[in-house]
């Protein structure tokens, strides 16, 4: 008697093979001693020495960033290469001097918050998005929280844990245009064999918030925020900020930088961090690109869906979107 072919069994076996392949490709985490020394040193003032200390193949390496072009440089023999205060690494001994450890992202946030006023109501004449031709595709924003229970959410701009330091949204929420939302669900499913899921930080963003970001950010950091005169892909509901979370713990994994960090560590091709962090970053990028997204080069967490140009700039608040969805829901 012939055996009955069961597609579910084949799919299960394929998932196991994918998981095994992922485990083989995933680098081992560095030792705590090595991880503590990975980071940026110097670079707070123009022309000052700047070094990136990173881990590769279980060893520390260094790259000098100032000068005509970045270049690899040898590290002095451990343990004398690093300055310690207790268990904290505070500097790097190299090239005959001591270069202090720096956190360029934290320094940028402090700079922004020092000069920031919590915005009052903006006059209507100053709060209008740019005029554009009619969109090719009407908006069809979908609430991501209703699509896939495997998606997790940490909407930073609905709270105080963001570079501005106060809530920019009146409530938590995450929306994308329908094609982008469905592609995101497919990407989340593709990550399961690797032991990861997607944690969403932001999706559709009302235009007024983009203007607040632009006005608050120093000119030399404008590569990290969209120009309101052109509108952003977040405004069109076709950009998403996200990271990976561990399916076993439910916690976000460590990447090469913090989310929303305004420093070179945020770049999609930043060579620093650890081998494991870079591997996770590349896994996220590969899975998202397979579903029609493209990474923003200055932010490893930001992905734009391919049809973003088809949609208009949005101004609706999260409350307005929620109320609209409630009115459209069928009565029971």
Phi and psi restraints in degrees (value plus and minus 20) as a CYANA .aco file:
   2 UNK   PHI     -92.1   -52.1
   2 UNK   PSI     124.9   164.9
   3 UNK   PHI     -96.8   -56.8
   3 UNK   PSI     125.0   165.0
   4 UNK   PHI     -99.4   -59.4
   4 UNK   PSI     108.7   148.7
   5 UNK   PHI     -95.5   -55.5
   5 UNK   PSI     108.3   148.3
   6 UNK   PHI    -138.3   -98.3
   6 UNK   PSI      86.5   126.5
   7 UNK   PHI     -79.5   -39.5
   7 UNK   PSI     -53.0   -13.0
   8 UNK   PHI     -84.1   -44.1
   8 UNK   PSI     -55.8   -15.8
   9 UNK   PHI     -85.8   -45.8
   9 UNK   PSI     -60.3   -20.3
  10 UNK   PHI     -84.6   -44.6
  10 UNK   PSI     -61.9   -21.9
  11 UNK   PHI     -84.1   -44.1
  11 UNK   PSI     -58.5   -18.5
  12 UNK   PHI     -84.0   -44.0
  12 UNK   PSI     -62.3   -22.3
  13 UNK   PHI     -84.8   -44.8
  13 UNK   PSI     -59.0   -19.0
  14 UNK   PHI     -83.4   -43.4
  14 UNK   PSI     -60.0   -20.0
  15 UNK   PHI     -82.8   -42.8
  15 UNK   PSI     -59.5   -19.5
  16 UNK   PHI     -85.1   -45.1
  16 UNK   PSI     -60.5   -20.5
  17 UNK   PHI     -84.6   -44.6
  17 UNK   PSI     -61.2   -21.2
  18 UNK   PHI     -83.3   -43.3
  18 UNK   PSI     -62.0   -22.0
  19 UNK   PHI     -83.8   -43.8
  19 UNK   PSI     -60.6   -20.6
  20 UNK   PHI     -84.6   -44.6
  20 UNK   PSI     -62.1   -22.1
  21 UNK   PHI     -82.7   -42.7
  21 UNK   PSI     -58.8   -18.8
  22 UNK   PHI     -84.3   -44.3
  22 UNK   PSI     -62.4   -22.4
  23 UNK   PHI     -82.3   -42.3
  23 UNK   PSI     -58.1   -18.1
  24 UNK   PHI     -87.6   -47.6
  24 UNK   PSI     -54.1   -14.1
  25 UNK   PHI    -103.7   -63.7
  25 UNK   PSI     -34.9     5.1
  26 UNK   PHI    -100.2   -60.2
  26 UNK   PSI     102.8   142.8
  27 UNK   PHI     -85.1   -45.1
  27 UNK   PSI     134.3   174.3
  28 UNK   PHI     -93.1   -53.1
  28 UNK   PSI     127.7   167.7
  29 UNK   PHI     -86.3   -46.3
  29 UNK   PSI     130.8   170.8
  30 UNK   PHI     -92.3   -52.3
  30 UNK   PSI     144.2   184.2
  31 UNK   PHI     -87.2   -47.2
  31 UNK   PSI     136.3   176.3
  32 UNK   PHI     -76.7   -36.7
  32 UNK   PSI     -55.0   -15.0
  33 UNK   PHI     -85.2   -45.2
  33 UNK   PSI     -62.7   -22.7
  34 UNK   PHI     -89.5   -49.5
  34 UNK   PSI     -65.5   -25.5
  35 UNK   PHI     -78.0   -38.0
  35 UNK   PSI     -56.1   -16.1
  36 UNK   PHI     -87.6   -47.6
  36 UNK   PSI     -41.6    -1.6
  37 UNK   PHI    -117.5   -77.5
  37 UNK   PSI     -33.3     6.7
  38 UNK   PHI     -89.5   -49.5
  38 UNK   PSI     112.0   152.0
  39 UNK   PHI     139.2   179.2
  39 UNK   PSI    -186.8  -146.8
  40 UNK   PHI    -124.2   -84.2
  40 UNK   PSI     121.3   161.3
  41 UNK   PHI    -151.7  -111.7
  41 UNK   PSI     106.5   146.5
  42 UNK   PHI      56.9    96.9
  42 UNK   PSI    -187.6  -147.6
  43 UNK   PHI      67.4   107.4
  43 UNK   PSI     -15.0    25.0
  44 UNK   PHI     -96.0   -56.0
  44 UNK   PSI     -45.4    -5.4
  45 UNK   PHI    -140.1  -100.1
  45 UNK   PSI     125.4   165.4
  46 UNK   PHI     -78.0   -38.0
  46 UNK   PSI     114.3   154.3
  47 UNK   PHI      64.3   104.3
  47 UNK   PSI     -30.5     9.5
  48 UNK   PHI     -95.4   -55.4
  48 UNK   PSI     132.1   172.1
  49 UNK   PHI     -75.7   -35.7
  49 UNK   PSI     120.7   160.7
  50 UNK   PHI    -160.0  -120.0
  50 UNK   PSI     106.9   146.9
  51 UNK   PHI    -149.7  -109.7
  51 UNK   PSI     124.0   164.0
  52 UNK   PHI    -131.1   -91.1
  52 UNK   PSI     100.2   140.2
  53 UNK   PHI    -121.8   -81.8
  53 UNK   PSI     104.6   144.6
  54 UNK   PHI    -155.1  -115.1
  54 UNK   PSI     148.6   188.6
  55 UNK   PHI    -130.2   -90.2
  55 UNK   PSI     117.2   157.2
  56 UNK   PHI    -166.2  -126.2
  56 UNK   PSI     110.1   150.1
  57 UNK   PHI      34.6    74.6
  57 UNK   PSI      16.2    56.2
  58 UNK   PHI      59.7    99.7
  58 UNK   PSI     -11.6    28.4
  59 UNK   PHI    -148.2  -108.2
  59 UNK   PSI     136.0   176.0
  60 UNK   PHI    -104.2   -64.2
  60 UNK   PSI     124.4   164.4
  61 UNK   PHI    -159.7  -119.7
  61 UNK   PSI     143.3   183.3
  62 UNK   PHI    -154.1  -114.1
  62 UNK   PSI     130.1   170.1
  63 UNK   PHI    -154.5  -114.5
  63 UNK   PSI     108.0   148.0
  64 UNK   PHI    -112.7   -72.7
  64 UNK   PSI     109.7   149.7
  65 UNK   PHI    -121.5   -81.5
  65 UNK   PSI     -44.0    -4.0
  66 UNK   PHI    -101.2   -61.2
  66 UNK   PSI     145.8   185.8
  67 UNK   PHI      79.1   119.1
  67 UNK   PSI    -192.6  -152.6
  68 UNK   PHI     -81.1   -41.1
  68 UNK   PSI     -56.3   -16.3
  69 UNK   PHI    -176.2  -136.2
  69 UNK   PSI     127.1   167.1
  70 UNK   PHI     -79.6   -39.6
  70 UNK   PSI     127.0   167.0
  71 UNK   PHI    -171.9  -131.9
  71 UNK   PSI     129.2   169.2
  72 UNK   PHI     -93.3   -53.3
  72 UNK   PSI     120.8   160.8
  73 UNK   PHI    -153.7  -113.7
  73 UNK   PSI     128.2   168.2
  74 UNK   PHI     -94.6   -54.6
  74 UNK   PSI     122.8   162.8
  75 UNK   PHI    -107.5   -67.5
  75 UNK   PSI     121.5   161.5
  76 UNK   PHI     -80.2   -40.2
  76 UNK   PSI     139.3   179.3
  77 UNK   PHI     -82.9   -42.9
  77 UNK   PSI     112.3   152.3
  78 UNK   PHI     -87.0   -47.0
  78 UNK   PSI     133.5   173.5
  79 UNK   PHI    -112.3   -72.3
  79 UNK   PSI     -14.1    25.9
  80 UNK   PHI     -99.2   -59.2
  80 UNK   PSI     -24.9    15.1
  81 UNK   PHI     -93.1   -53.1
  81 UNK   PSI     -40.2    -0.2
  82 UNK   PHI    -144.0  -104.0
  82 UNK   PSI     125.7   165.7
  83 UNK   PHI    -114.6   -74.6
  83 UNK   PSI     109.3   149.3
  84 UNK   PHI    -136.3   -96.3
  84 UNK   PSI     121.8   161.8
  85 UNK   PHI    -143.8  -103.8
  85 UNK   PSI      79.0   119.0
  86 UNK   PHI      48.4    88.4
  86 UNK   PSI    -144.3  -104.3
  87 UNK   PHI    -116.8   -76.8
  87 UNK   PSI     -23.3    16.7
  88 UNK   PHI    -106.2   -66.2
  88 UNK   PSI     115.4   155.4
  89 UNK   PHI    -109.4   -69.4
  89 UNK   PSI      99.1   139.1
  90 UNK   PHI    -135.3   -95.3
  90 UNK   PSI     -28.7    11.3
  91 UNK   PHI    -186.5  -146.5
  91 UNK   PSI     149.5   189.5
  92 UNK   PHI    -145.8  -105.8
  92 UNK   PSI     105.1   145.1
  93 UNK   PHI    -108.5   -68.5
  93 UNK   PSI      94.8   134.8
  94 UNK   PHI    -180.4  -140.4
  94 UNK   PSI     126.8   166.8
  95 UNK   PHI      33.3    73.3
  95 UNK   PSI      18.2    58.2
  96 UNK   PHI      58.9    98.9
  96 UNK   PSI     -11.0    29.0
  97 UNK   PHI    -163.5  -123.5
  97 UNK   PSI    -196.8  -156.8
  98 UNK   PHI    -137.0   -97.0
  98 UNK   PSI     104.2   144.2
  99 UNK   PHI    -126.4   -86.4
  99 UNK   PSI     102.7   142.7
 100 UNK   PHI     -89.2   -49.2
 100 UNK   PSI     128.7   168.7
 101 UNK   PHI     -91.5   -51.5
 101 UNK   PSI     121.6   161.6
 102 UNK   PHI    -152.4  -112.4
 102 UNK   PSI     135.8   175.8
 103 UNK   PHI    -147.3  -107.3
 103 UNK   PSI      69.2   109.2
 104 UNK   PHI     -83.9   -43.9
 104 UNK   PSI     -53.6   -13.6
 105 UNK   PHI     -85.3   -45.3
 105 UNK   PSI     -65.0   -25.0
 106 UNK   PHI     -85.2   -45.2
 106 UNK   PSI     -57.7   -17.7
 107 UNK   PHI     -84.1   -44.1
 107 UNK   PSI     -57.9   -17.9
 108 UNK   PHI     -86.7   -46.7
 108 UNK   PSI     -62.5   -22.5
 109 UNK   PHI     -82.0   -42.0
 109 UNK   PSI     -63.3   -23.3
 110 UNK   PHI     -80.9   -40.9
 110 UNK   PSI     -59.5   -19.5
 111 UNK   PHI     -83.5   -43.5
 111 UNK   PSI     -64.7   -24.7
 112 UNK   PHI     -84.8   -44.8
 112 UNK   PSI     -67.0   -27.0
 113 UNK   PHI     -88.4   -48.4
 113 UNK   PSI     -50.2   -10.2
 114 UNK   PHI     -85.1   -45.1
 114 UNK   PSI     -51.9   -11.9
 115 UNK   PHI    -124.6   -84.6
 115 UNK   PSI      -6.1    33.9
 116 UNK   PHI    -120.7   -80.7
 116 UNK   PSI     119.1   159.1
 117 UNK   PHI    -132.6   -92.6
 117 UNK   PSI     118.0   158.0
 118 UNK   PHI     -82.6   -42.6
 118 UNK   PSI     105.2   145.2
 119 UNK   PHI     -89.2   -49.2
 119 UNK   PSI     120.4   160.4
 120 UNK   PHI    -108.9   -68.9
 120 UNK   PSI    -194.8  -154.8
 121 UNK   PHI     -81.4   -41.4
 121 UNK   PSI     112.0   152.0
 122 UNK   PHI    -108.3   -68.3
 122 UNK   PSI     112.7   152.7
 123 UNK   PHI     -75.1   -35.1
 123 UNK   PSI     122.6   162.6
 124 UNK   PHI     -76.5   -36.5
 124 UNK   PSI     -57.7   -17.7
 125 UNK   PHI     -84.9   -44.9
 125 UNK   PSI     -42.6    -2.6
 126 UNK   PHI    -120.5   -80.5
 126 UNK   PSI     -19.0    21.0
 127 UNK   PHI    -137.7   -97.7
 127 UNK   PSI       4.7    44.7
 128 UNK   PHI    -119.3   -79.3
 128 UNK   PSI     112.7   152.7
 129 UNK   PHI     -90.4   -50.4
 129 UNK   PSI     145.7   185.7
 130 UNK   PHI     -84.4   -44.4
 130 UNK   PSI     130.6   170.6
 131 UNK   PHI    -100.7   -60.7
 131 UNK   PSI     110.4   150.4
 132 UNK   PHI    -150.3  -110.3
 132 UNK   PSI     144.0   184.0
 133 UNK   PHI     -81.2   -41.2
 133 UNK   PSI     140.1   180.1
 134 UNK   PHI     -76.3   -36.3
 134 UNK   PSI     121.7   161.7
 135 UNK   PHI     -89.1   -49.1
 135 UNK   PSI     130.5   170.5
 136 UNK   PHI     -93.5   -53.5
 136 UNK   PSI     -47.4    -7.4
 137 UNK   PHI    -150.5  -110.5
 137 UNK   PSI     109.8   149.8
 138 UNK   PHI     -87.9   -47.9
 138 UNK   PSI     130.0   170.0
 139 UNK   PHI     -85.2   -45.2
 139 UNK   PSI     118.7   158.7
 140 UNK   PHI    -163.1  -123.1
 140 UNK   PSI      45.4    85.4
 141 UNK   PHI     -89.7   -49.7
 141 UNK   PSI     114.5   154.5
 142 UNK   PHI    -135.7   -95.7
 142 UNK   PSI     116.1   156.1
 143 UNK   PHI     -93.8   -53.8
 143 UNK   PSI      91.7   131.7
 144 UNK   PHI     -82.8   -42.8
 144 UNK   PSI     -46.2    -6.2
 145 UNK   PHI     -89.7   -49.7
 145 UNK   PSI     -31.0     9.0
 146 UNK   PHI    -120.8   -80.8
 146 UNK   PSI     -23.0    17.0
 147 UNK   PHI    -114.6   -74.6
 147 UNK   PSI     -63.7   -23.7
 148 UNK   PHI    -167.7  -127.7
 148 UNK   PSI      95.7   135.7
 149 UNK   PHI     -85.4   -45.4
 149 UNK   PSI     -33.0     7.0
 150 UNK   PHI    -100.8   -60.8
 150 UNK   PSI     -32.8     7.2
 151 UNK   PHI     -97.9   -57.9
 151 UNK   PSI     120.3   160.3
 152 UNK   PHI    -134.7   -94.7
 152 UNK   PSI     140.2   180.2
 153 UNK   PHI    -155.0  -115.0
 153 UNK   PSI     115.2   155.2
 154 UNK   PHI    -161.5  -121.5
 154 UNK   PSI      63.0   103.0
 155 UNK   PHI    -103.6   -63.6
 155 UNK   PSI      75.6   115.6
 156 UNK   PHI     -85.7   -45.7
 156 UNK   PSI     -55.3   -15.3
 157 UNK   PHI     -99.2   -59.2
 157 UNK   PSI     -20.6    19.4
 158 UNK   PHI    -111.5   -71.5
 158 UNK   PSI     -22.7    17.3
 159 UNK   PHI    -152.5  -112.5
 159 UNK   PSI    -175.3  -135.3
 160 UNK   PHI    -122.9   -82.9
 160 UNK   PSI     -28.8    11.2
 161 UNK   PHI    -104.3   -64.3
 161 UNK   PSI      48.1    88.1
 162 UNK   PHI    -170.6  -130.6
 162 UNK   PSI     151.9   191.9
 163 UNK   PHI     -88.1   -48.1
 163 UNK   PSI     -39.2     0.8
 164 UNK   PHI    -103.4   -63.4
 164 UNK   PSI     -49.9    -9.9
 165 UNK   PHI      70.3   110.3
 165 UNK   PSI     -13.5    26.5
 166 UNK   PHI    -170.0  -130.0
 166 UNK   PSI     143.3   183.3
 167 UNK   PHI     -86.8   -46.8
 167 UNK   PSI     114.1   154.1
 168 UNK   PHI    -121.6   -81.6
 168 UNK   PSI     -41.4    -1.4
 169 UNK   PHI    -128.2   -88.2
 169 UNK   PSI     125.8   165.8
 170 UNK   PHI     -99.4   -59.4
 170 UNK   PSI     -31.6     8.4
 171 UNK   PHI    -179.7  -139.7
 171 UNK   PSI     142.9   182.9
 172 UNK   PHI     -96.4   -56.4
 172 UNK   PSI     132.7   172.7
 173 UNK   PHI     149.9   189.9
 173 UNK   PSI     141.2   181.2
 174 UNK   PHI    -172.5  -132.5
 174 UNK   PSI     100.6   140.6
 175 UNK   PHI    -148.3  -108.3
 175 UNK   PSI     129.4   169.4
 176 UNK   PHI    -161.1  -121.1
 176 UNK   PSI     137.1   177.1
 177 UNK   PHI     -80.1   -40.1
 177 UNK   PSI     126.8   166.8
 178 UNK   PHI     -72.2   -32.2
 178 UNK   PSI     -68.8   -28.8
 179 UNK   PHI     -79.6   -39.6
 179 UNK   PSI     -59.2   -19.2
 180 UNK   PHI     -88.3   -48.3
 180 UNK   PSI     -59.0   -19.0
 181 UNK   PHI     -83.6   -43.6
 181 UNK   PSI     -63.2   -23.2
 182 UNK   PHI     -88.6   -48.6
 182 UNK   PSI     -55.6   -15.6
 183 UNK   PHI     -84.7   -44.7
 183 UNK   PSI     -55.9   -15.9
 184 UNK   PHI     -84.6   -44.6
 184 UNK   PSI     -60.0   -20.0
 185 UNK   PHI     -82.3   -42.3
 185 UNK   PSI     -60.4   -20.4
 186 UNK   PHI     -84.9   -44.9
 186 UNK   PSI     -59.8   -19.8
 187 UNK   PHI     -83.0   -43.0
 187 UNK   PSI     -60.6   -20.6
 188 UNK   PHI     -81.7   -41.7
 188 UNK   PSI     -61.3   -21.3
 189 UNK   PHI     -84.6   -44.6
 189 UNK   PSI     -56.8   -16.8
 190 UNK   PHI     -87.5   -47.5
 190 UNK   PSI     -41.4    -1.4
 191 UNK   PHI    -104.8   -64.8
 191 UNK   PSI     -38.0     2.0
 192 UNK   PHI     -78.4   -38.4
 192 UNK   PSI     -63.9   -23.9
 193 UNK   PHI     -79.8   -39.8
 193 UNK   PSI     -42.1    -2.1
 194 UNK   PHI    -106.4   -66.4
 194 UNK   PSI     -26.3    13.7
 195 UNK   PHI      68.1   108.1
 195 UNK   PSI      -2.8    37.2
 196 UNK   PHI    -146.7  -106.7
 196 UNK   PSI     140.0   180.0
 197 UNK   PHI    -153.9  -113.9
 197 UNK   PSI     157.0   197.0
 198 UNK   PHI    -117.8   -77.8
 198 UNK   PSI     113.1   153.1
 199 UNK   PHI    -131.0   -91.0
 199 UNK   PSI     102.1   142.1
 200 UNK   PHI    -114.0   -74.0
 200 UNK   PSI     110.0   150.0
 201 UNK   PHI    -121.6   -81.6
 201 UNK   PSI     -50.9   -10.9
 202 UNK   PHI    -186.2  -146.2
 202 UNK   PSI     131.4   171.4
 203 UNK   PHI    -154.5  -114.5
 203 UNK   PSI    -139.0   -99.0
 204 UNK   PHI     -76.3   -36.3
 204 UNK   PSI     118.8   158.8
 205 UNK   PHI    -153.5  -113.5
 205 UNK   PSI     102.1   142.1
 206 UNK   PHI     -77.5   -37.5
 206 UNK   PSI     125.7   165.7
 207 UNK   PHI     -76.9   -36.9
 207 UNK   PSI     -56.5   -16.5
 208 UNK   PHI     -78.8   -38.8
 208 UNK   PSI     -53.1   -13.1
 209 UNK   PHI     -91.0   -51.0
 209 UNK   PSI     -58.1   -18.1
 210 UNK   PHI     -79.8   -39.8
 210 UNK   PSI     -60.4   -20.4
 211 UNK   PHI     -86.1   -46.1
 211 UNK   PSI     -59.3   -19.3
 212 UNK   PHI     -80.8   -40.8
 212 UNK   PSI     -63.8   -23.8
 213 UNK   PHI     -81.0   -41.0
 213 UNK   PSI     -66.8   -26.8
 214 UNK   PHI     -82.0   -42.0
 214 UNK   PSI     -65.4   -25.4
 215 UNK   PHI     -86.4   -46.4
 215 UNK   PSI     -50.4   -10.4
 216 UNK   PHI    -106.6   -66.6
 216 UNK   PSI     -39.1     0.9
 217 UNK   PHI    -113.8   -73.8
 217 UNK   PSI     112.9   152.9
 218 UNK   PHI     -78.0   -38.0
 218 UNK   PSI     132.0   172.0
 219 UNK   PHI     -78.4   -38.4
 219 UNK   PSI     -56.5   -16.5
 220 UNK   PHI     -94.9   -54.9
 220 UNK   PSI     -21.8    18.2
 221 UNK   PHI    -134.5   -94.5
 221 UNK   PSI      -7.0    33.0
 222 UNK   PHI     -87.7   -47.7
 222 UNK   PSI     -32.9     7.1
 223 UNK   PHI     -85.4   -45.4
 223 UNK   PSI     -37.0     3.0
 224 UNK   PHI    -114.8   -74.8
 224 UNK   PSI     -25.3    14.7
 225 UNK   PHI    -153.9  -113.9
 225 UNK   PSI     135.9   175.9
 226 UNK   PHI    -106.7   -66.7
 226 UNK   PSI     129.0   169.0
 227 UNK   PHI     -97.7   -57.7
 227 UNK   PSI      98.2   138.2
 228 UNK   PHI     -84.1   -44.1
 228 UNK   PSI     -41.5    -1.5
 229 UNK   PHI     -86.7   -46.7
 229 UNK   PSI     -38.4     1.6
 230 UNK   PHI    -132.3   -92.3
 230 UNK   PSI     -34.9     5.1
 231 UNK   PHI      56.5    96.5
 231 UNK   PSI     137.6   177.6
 232 UNK   PHI    -132.2   -92.2
 232 UNK   PSI     146.6   186.6
 233 UNK   PHI     -92.9   -52.9
 233 UNK   PSI     -45.2    -5.2
 234 UNK   PHI     -82.9   -42.9
 234 UNK   PSI     -62.1   -22.1
 235 UNK   PHI     -79.3   -39.3
 235 UNK   PSI     -48.5    -8.5
 236 UNK   PHI    -109.6   -69.6
 236 UNK   PSI     -22.2    17.8
 237 UNK   PHI      57.2    97.2
 237 UNK   PSI       1.8    41.8
 238 UNK   PHI    -144.3  -104.3
 238 UNK   PSI      -2.2    37.8
 239 UNK   PHI    -146.8  -106.8
 239 UNK   PSI     123.9   163.9
 240 UNK   PHI    -156.5  -116.5
 240 UNK   PSI     117.3   157.3
 241 UNK   PHI    -123.6   -83.6
 241 UNK   PSI     109.4   149.4
 242 UNK   PHI    -178.5  -138.5
 242 UNK   PSI     152.7   192.7
 243 UNK   PHI    -167.4  -127.4
 243 UNK   PSI    -196.3  -156.3
 244 UNK   PHI    -116.9   -76.9
 244 UNK   PSI     126.1   166.1
 245 UNK   PHI    -143.9  -103.9
 245 UNK   PSI     133.5   173.5
 246 UNK   PHI    -101.0   -61.0
 246 UNK   PSI     103.9   143.9
 247 UNK   PHI     -83.1   -43.1
 247 UNK   PSI     -47.6    -7.6
 248 UNK   PHI     -95.4   -55.4
 248 UNK   PSI     -59.1   -19.1
 249 UNK   PHI    -122.8   -82.8
 249 UNK   PSI     -42.0    -2.0
 250 UNK   PHI      57.0    97.0
 250 UNK   PSI     -15.1    24.9
 251 UNK   PHI    -120.8   -80.8
 251 UNK   PSI     127.0   167.0
 252 UNK   PHI     -82.2   -42.2
 252 UNK   PSI     122.2   162.2
 253 UNK   PHI    -106.6   -66.6
 253 UNK   PSI     143.8   183.8
 254 UNK   PHI    -103.9   -63.9
 254 UNK   PSI     108.4   148.4
 255 UNK   PHI    -130.1   -90.1
 255 UNK   PSI    -190.1  -150.1
 256 UNK   PHI     -93.0   -53.0
 256 UNK   PSI     -36.9     3.1
 257 UNK   PHI    -170.1  -130.1
 257 UNK   PSI     150.8   190.8
 258 UNK   PHI     -92.4   -52.4
 258 UNK   PSI     138.0   178.0
 259 UNK   PHI     -84.0   -44.0
 259 UNK   PSI     118.2   158.2
 260 UNK   PHI      46.8    86.8
 260 UNK   PSI      -0.9    39.1
 261 UNK   PHI     -96.0   -56.0
 261 UNK   PSI     108.0   148.0
 262 UNK   PHI    -116.0   -76.0
 262 UNK   PSI      56.8    96.8
 263 UNK   PHI    -176.3  -136.3
 263 UNK   PSI     147.1   187.1
 264 UNK   PHI     -79.4   -39.4
 264 UNK   PSI     -40.8    -0.8
 265 UNK   PHI     -81.7   -41.7
 265 UNK   PSI     -42.7    -2.7
 266 UNK   PHI     -98.9   -58.9
 266 UNK   PSI     -35.3     4.7
 267 UNK   PHI     -82.2   -42.2
 267 UNK   PSI     125.1   165.1
 268 UNK   PHI     -85.7   -45.7
 268 UNK   PSI     -40.8    -0.8
 269 UNK   PHI    -133.7   -93.7
 269 UNK   PSI      -1.2    38.8
 270 UNK   PHI     -76.3   -36.3
 270 UNK   PSI     106.1   146.1
 271 UNK   PHI    -103.2   -63.2
 271 UNK   PSI     -24.7    15.3
 272 UNK   PHI    -105.9   -65.9
 272 UNK   PSI    -182.0  -142.0
 273 UNK   PHI      61.2   101.2
 273 UNK   PSI    -178.6  -138.6
 274 UNK   PHI    -128.4   -88.4
 274 UNK   PSI     144.5   184.5
 275 UNK   PHI     -78.7   -38.7
 275 UNK   PSI     -58.8   -18.8
 276 UNK   PHI     -87.9   -47.9
 276 UNK   PSI     -61.4   -21.4
 277 UNK   PHI     -82.6   -42.6
 277 UNK   PSI     -64.2   -24.2
 278 UNK   PHI     -86.2   -46.2
 278 UNK   PSI     -57.4   -17.4
 279 UNK   PHI     -83.2   -43.2
 279 UNK   PSI     -63.9   -23.9
 280 UNK   PHI     -82.9   -42.9
 280 UNK   PSI     -63.0   -23.0
 281 UNK   PHI     -80.0   -40.0
 281 UNK   PSI     -63.9   -23.9
 282 UNK   PHI     -90.1   -50.1
 282 UNK   PSI     -54.6   -14.6
 283 UNK   PHI     -81.5   -41.5
 283 UNK   PSI     -67.6   -27.6
 284 UNK   PHI     -77.6   -37.6
 284 UNK   PSI     -66.9   -26.9
 285 UNK   PHI     -83.3   -43.3
 285 UNK   PSI     -64.4   -24.4
 286 UNK   PHI     -83.0   -43.0
 286 UNK   PSI     -63.4   -23.4
 287 UNK   PHI     -88.3   -48.3
 287 UNK   PSI     -61.5   -21.5
 288 UNK   PHI     -87.8   -47.8
 288 UNK   PSI     -61.7   -21.7
 289 UNK   PHI     -84.8   -44.8
 289 UNK   PSI     -51.7   -11.7
 290 UNK   PHI     -85.2   -45.2
 290 UNK   PSI     -38.4     1.6
 291 UNK   PHI    -126.2   -86.2
 291 UNK   PSI      -5.4    34.6
 292 UNK   PHI      76.5   116.5
 292 UNK   PSI      -9.2    30.8
 293 UNK   PHI    -117.8   -77.8
 293 UNK   PSI     136.6   176.6
 294 UNK   PHI    -148.1  -108.1
 294 UNK   PSI     116.4   156.4
 295 UNK   PHI     -95.2   -55.2
 295 UNK   PSI     124.9   164.9
 296 UNK   PHI    -101.0   -61.0
 296 UNK   PSI     103.2   143.2
 297 UNK   PHI     -77.9   -37.9
 297 UNK   PSI     -48.6    -8.6
 298 UNK   PHI    -109.6   -69.6
 298 UNK   PSI     -24.3    15.7
 299 UNK   PHI    -163.1  -123.1
 299 UNK   PSI      89.2   129.2
 300 UNK   PHI     -82.3   -42.3
 300 UNK   PSI     -42.5    -2.5
 301 UNK   PHI    -109.6   -69.6
 301 UNK   PSI     -29.5    10.5
 302 UNK   PHI    -121.0   -81.0
 302 UNK   PSI     104.2   144.2
 303 UNK   PHI    -149.5  -109.5
 303 UNK   PSI     113.3   153.3
 304 UNK   PHI    -124.9   -84.9
 304 UNK   PSI     114.7   154.7
 305 UNK   PHI    -100.5   -60.5
 305 UNK   PSI     129.2   169.2
 306 UNK   PHI     -82.7   -42.7
 306 UNK   PSI     -45.8    -5.8
 307 UNK   PHI    -119.1   -79.1
 307 UNK   PSI       4.3    44.3
 308 UNK   PHI     -78.7   -38.7
 308 UNK   PSI     -54.1   -14.1
 309 UNK   PHI     -90.1   -50.1
 309 UNK   PSI     -30.9     9.1
 310 UNK   PHI    -100.5   -60.5
 310 UNK   PSI     -30.2     9.8
 311 UNK   PHI    -132.5   -92.5
 311 UNK   PSI     134.8   174.8
 312 UNK   PHI    -101.7   -61.7
 312 UNK   PSI     139.2   179.2
 313 UNK   PHI     -88.7   -48.7
 313 UNK   PSI     111.1   151.1
 314 UNK   PHI    -119.8   -79.8
 314 UNK   PSI     128.0   168.0
 315 UNK   PHI    -143.2  -103.2
 315 UNK   PSI     -28.0    12.0
 316 UNK   PHI     -83.6   -43.6
 316 UNK   PSI     119.4   159.4
 317 UNK   PHI     -97.5   -57.5
 317 UNK   PSI     148.0   188.0
 318 UNK   PHI     -84.7   -44.7
 318 UNK   PSI     -56.4   -16.4
 319 UNK   PHI     -83.5   -43.5
 319 UNK   PSI     -62.1   -22.1
 320 UNK   PHI     -84.0   -44.0
 320 UNK   PSI     -60.2   -20.2
 321 UNK   PHI     -84.8   -44.8
 321 UNK   PSI     -61.4   -21.4
 322 UNK   PHI     -85.1   -45.1
 322 UNK   PSI     -63.6   -23.6
 323 UNK   PHI     -85.0   -45.0
 323 UNK   PSI     -59.1   -19.1
 324 UNK   PHI     -83.4   -43.4
 324 UNK   PSI     -61.8   -21.8
 325 UNK   PHI     -84.4   -44.4
 325 UNK   PSI     -57.8   -17.8
 326 UNK   PHI     -85.4   -45.4
 326 UNK   PSI     -59.7   -19.7
 327 UNK   PHI     -88.3   -48.3
 327 UNK   PSI     -51.9   -11.9
 328 UNK   PHI    -102.0   -62.0
 328 UNK   PSI     -36.0     4.0
 329 UNK   PHI     -87.7   -47.7
 329 UNK   PSI     120.1   160.1
 330 UNK   PHI     -86.5   -46.5
 330 UNK   PSI     122.1   162.1
 331 UNK   PHI     -92.8   -52.8
 331 UNK   PSI     123.5   163.5
